[in-house]
Amino acid sequence: MKQVKYTEVTSAHRGWLRRLLSAHEIAALLMLACGPVDSTAATADFLALQEVGLVSMVNERFSLTDAGSTYLHLLRERR
């Protein structure tokens, strides 16, 4: 994965997420960072993440979008 500087990511994606994520939604993103999750194992949090564009469904499995990966990258950089 290409290493992106925090300032590049924030300036490029400023304003793309209009609300804070819940702890459960962040946990769902972290699960997806390990790999796709079958739709039968998913919770309502996955659907909420899909609505904001952080998660997509491909072949009945949820997976991170580029925006979802960027969000996790931002979380890692902010610690």
N, C-alpha and C positions, 0 to 999 in steps of 0.2 A: 504494500500500500504506500502511495506517495506521501511523504511527510509534508504537511501543510502548516504554515505558521498561523498562530491564533489570529493575528491581525488580518491576515488574508481571508480567513474564513468568516470572521465577524463582519468585515466590510462587505463581503460578497453576499452574505445571507441576512443582513440586518433587516428586521421586520418580517421575516418569513414565517415565524411562529408567533401567533397572537396570544397565546396563553401559556401558563406554566403547566408542566406535566405533573400528574400525581405520582406518588411513590410507586404505585402499582404499574403505571405506564412506563416508568423508568425501569422497573424490574423486568417488564416484558421486553423492552429494548435490549436489556442486558442478556436476556435469554436468547434473543435473536442474533446477538453478536456472536454466539457460539454456533449458530446454524439455523436453518429454517425450522419452523414449528408447524406440525400438522394442524389443519383447521379444526379438527375434532378436539384437540387439546387446548385450543385458544379460548381466552376469556373476552369479555366485553372490552377490556383494555386494548386488545389487538385491533378491534373495530374502530375504537376512538383514535388510535394511532394511524390507522389506514385513512381516516377522514382528514387528518392533518398532513398526510403525505409522507409520514416517516416509515410506513410499512406498506408493502404491497402483497397481493395474493397471486401466486403463480402455481398452477397445477395443484390447487387445493392445499397449498402450504403458504404460510406467512413468512416473509423475509424482509430484511431491511432494504430501504431505498437508499440512494445516495444521500438524501437529506437526513435519513435516520442515522447513517454512519457518521455524517458530519456532526449531528447533535451529540452523539456519544463522544466524538473526538473533542468537542467543546467542553463536555463534562470532565474529561480527563485533564484537559489543559487548565481548568479552573481550580483544581484542587490545591 
